């Protein structure tokens, strides 16, 4: 019924996803998200781009809160170059509320909350069985190609994603700073690490 990201959030009540990525000039697209239908599909359902760079160049962390999106974004476009983003979401109880936080390059961008969360499986009309890196079919999300149309479109990230690490806990601000300030991949915490994707450079 659900993909890896949803399963981690639902089972443990918390999830943190760390992403190292290269932002090119004019970079945009989905870094990771949850998907109803796997690419390629000629008529995809729109899903949730959990972490993405919008057409405005700003970084977004987003979830669907049962009727509307709740999200955080950087106040300005992010600069070209390598960046580390951390998406965190957690629940105060099995019925919420649900909290969402975003870090960029070791610094907290912001935090928000909602009474419902698609990532935590509460949007039963749209069971998202797939967790994707680098694209999802987007519609109705801020500063994305599908924002002004009812048709979902795949929103590919046009930069480089070096790794994605999924944890079944909320990383502290000191842990986030430690990950950012030390060399990859030796600094990935083994505790609470569910899985990781690495870009092969060979």
Protein Blocks (a to p, Z undefined) as FASTA:
>chain_A
ZZfklmmmmmnopacddddddddehiacjfbdcdfbdcddfbdcddddfbacdfkopacd
dddehhiacddddfbdcdedddddddddddfbfnopadddddeehiafbdcddfbdfkno
pammlccfbccehiacdehiahifklmpcbdcddddfbdcfbdcddfbdcdfklmmmmmm
pccfklpcfehpabdcdddfZZ
